[in-house]
Amino acid sequence: MGWPFGNDRKLAETKYAGRQSATDAAAEQRRRGHRRSIGRTAAAGQAWEDRDRQQDRKGRWYRPAR
């Protein structure tokens, strides 16, 4: 059969026709994981923006040491 590493797409096309290769499955899983974190990232960015705007509304750009 030959060395199985590195040619999983070729095996998927021939021996496992109709099934997804391991490389494609891993890539899809990475993409799904990336999309899953977008909401948390957006919420964190919005929270930072809200804090930044609130600080700007206070009128002072310098906060003295306590």
PyRosetta script that sets phi, psi and omega in degrees:
from pyrosetta import init, pose_from_sequence

init()
pose = pose_from_sequence("MGWPFGNDRKLAETKYAGRQSATDAAAEQRRRGHRRSIGRTAAAGQAWEDRDRQQDRKGRWYRPAR")
pose.set_psi(1, -30.8)
pose.set_omega(1, 179.7)
pose.set_phi(2, 98.8)
pose.set_psi(2, 176.8)
pose.set_omega(2, -178.9)
pose.set_phi(3, -73.4)
pose.set_psi(3, 122.6)
pose.set_omega(3, -172.5)
pose.set_phi(4, -80.1)
pose.set_psi(4, -12.9)
pose.set_omega(4, -174.9)
pose.set_phi(5, -85.4)
pose.set_psi(5, 136.6)
pose.set_omega(5, 174.5)
pose.set_phi(6, 93.4)
pose.set_psi(6, -12.5)
pose.set_omega(6, -179.1)
pose.set_phi(7, -126.5)
pose.set_psi(7, 35.7)
pose.set_omega(7, -176.6)
pose.set_phi(8, -67.4)
pose.set_psi(8, -27.8)
pose.set_omega(8, 176.6)
pose.set_phi(9, -67.9)
pose.set_psi(9, -39.4)
pose.set_omega(9, 177.9)
pose.set_phi(10, -64.5)
pose.set_psi(10, -42.7)
pose.set_omega(10, 177.0)
pose.set_phi(11, -64.1)
pose.set_psi(11, -38.5)
pose.set_omega(11, 179.5)
pose.set_phi(12, -63.8)
pose.set_psi(12, -34.4)
pose.set_omega(12, -179.8)
pose.set_phi(13, -75.4)
pose.set_psi(13, -32.7)
pose.set_omega(13, -174.0)
pose.set_phi(14, -100.3)
pose.set_psi(14, -71.3)
pose.set_omega(14, -173.3)
pose.set_phi(15, -71.3)
pose.set_psi(15, -38.5)
pose.set_omega(15, -176.5)
pose.set_phi(16, -112.1)
pose.set_psi(16, 50.0)
pose.set_omega(16, -177.9)
pose.set_phi(17, -58.0)
pose.set_psi(17, 135.0)
pose.set_omega(17, 179.6)
pose.set_phi(18, 90.5)
pose.set_psi(18, -5.7)
pose.set_omega(18, 178.9)
pose.set_phi(19, -109.9)
pose.set_psi(19, 156.6)
pose.set_omega(19, -178.4)
pose.set_phi(20, -82.7)
pose.set_psi(20, 141.5)
pose.set_omega(20, 178.3)
pose.set_phi(21, -73.2)
pose.set_psi(21, 160.1)
pose.set_omega(21, 179.7)
pose.set_phi(22, -63.8)
pose.set_psi(22, -36.6)
pose.set_omega(22, 179.4)
pose.set_phi(23, -65.2)
pose.set_psi(23, -44.6)
pose.set_omega(23, 179.0)
pose.set_phi(24, -66.6)
pose.set_psi(24, -37.5)
pose.set_omega(24, 178.4)
pose.set_phi(25, -65.1)
pose.set_psi(25, -41.1)
pose.set_omega(25, 178.8)
pose.set_phi(26, -66.3)
pose.set_psi(26, -39.7)
pose.set_omega(26, 178.9)
pose.set_phi(27, -64.2)
pose.set_psi(27, -41.2)
pose.set_omega(27, 178.5)
pose.set_phi(28, -64.3)
pose.set_psi(28, -39.5)
pose.set_omega(28, 178.6)
pose.set_phi(29, -65.1)
pose.set_psi(29, -39.3)
pose.set_omega(29, 176.9)
pose.set_phi(30, -63.9)
pose.set_psi(30, -42.8)
pose.set_omega(30, 179.3)
pose.set_phi(31, -63.2)
pose.set_psi(31, -42.2)
pose.set_omega(31, 178.6)
pose.set_phi(32, -64.1)
pose.set_psi(32, -39.2)
pose.set_omega(32, 178.2)
pose.set_phi(33, -64.3)
pose.set_psi(33, -37.7)
pose.set_omega(33, 178.6)
pose.set_phi(34, -65.3)
pose.set_psi(34, -45.3)
pose.set_omega(34, -178.8)
pose.set_phi(35, -66.2)
pose.set_psi(35, -28.4)
pose.set_omega(35, -178.5)
pose.set_phi(36, -68.6)
pose.set_psi(36, -29.5)
pose.set_omega(36, -175.3)
pose.set_phi(37, -90.6)
pose.set_psi(37, -2.7)
pose.set_omega(37, -177.0)
pose.set_phi(38, -63.9)
pose.set_psi(38, -39.6)
pose.set_omega(38, -179.4)
pose.set_phi(39, -63.4)
pose.set_psi(39, -43.1)
pose.set_omega(39, 178.5)
pose.set_phi(40, -66.0)
pose.set_psi(40, -40.0)
pose.set_omega(40, 179.9)
pose.set_phi(41, -65.1)
pose.set_psi(41, -43.3)
pose.set_omega(41, 179.0)
pose.set_phi(42, -63.9)
pose.set_psi(42, -40.7)
pose.set_omega(42, 179.5)
pose.set_phi(43, -65.4)
pose.set_psi(43, -40.5)
pose.set_omega(43, 178.2)
pose.set_phi(44, -65.7)
pose.set_psi(44, -40.2)
pose.set_omega(44, 177.5)
pose.set_phi(45, -65.0)
pose.set_psi(45, -40.5)
pose.set_omega(45, 178.4)
pose.set_phi(46, -66.1)
pose.set_psi(46, -39.8)
pose.set_omega(46, 178.0)
pose.set_phi(47, -63.0)
pose.set_psi(47, -41.0)
pose.set_omega(47, 177.9)
pose.set_phi(48, -63.1)
pose.set_psi(48, -44.1)
pose.set_omega(48, 180.0)
pose.set_phi(49, -61.4)
pose.set_psi(49, -43.0)
pose.set_omega(49, 178.8)
pose.set_phi(50, -62.1)
pose.set_psi(50, -43.8)
pose.set_omega(50, 177.7)
pose.set_phi(51, -63.7)
pose.set_psi(51, -40.1)
pose.set_omega(51, -179.4)
pose.set_phi(52, -65.1)
pose.set_psi(52, -44.1)
pose.set_omega(52, 178.7)
pose.set_phi(53, -66.4)
pose.set_psi(53, -38.2)
pose.set_omega(53, 178.0)
pose.set_phi(54, -62.7)
pose.set_psi(54, -40.5)
pose.set_omega(54, 178.6)
pose.set_phi(55, -66.2)
pose.set_psi(55, -37.8)
pose.set_omega(55, 177.9)
pose.set_phi(56, -64.9)
pose.set_psi(56, -35.5)
pose.set_omega(56, -179.1)
pose.set_phi(57, -68.9)
pose.set_psi(57, -21.8)
pose.set_omega(57, 178.9)
pose.set_phi(58, -67.8)
pose.set_psi(58, -25.1)
pose.set_omega(58, 174.1)
pose.set_phi(59, 98.1)
pose.set_psi(59, -16.0)
pose.set_omega(59, 179.8)
pose.set_phi(60, -110.7)
pose.set_psi(60, 134.9)
pose.set_omega(60, 177.7)
pose.set_phi(61, -94.1)
pose.set_psi(61, -13.1)
pose.set_omega(61, -178.8)
pose.set_phi(62, -115.8)
pose.set_psi(62, 127.5)
pose.set_omega(62, 177.5)
pose.set_phi(63, -105.2)
pose.set_psi(63, 115.2)
pose.set_omega(63, -177.7)
pose.set_phi(64, -66.6)
pose.set_psi(64, 153.2)
pose.set_omega(64, 177.8)
pose.set_phi(65, -68.3)
pose.set_psi(65, 149.2)
pose.set_omega(65, -179.2)
pose.set_phi(66, -85.5)
pose.dump_pdb("model.pdb")
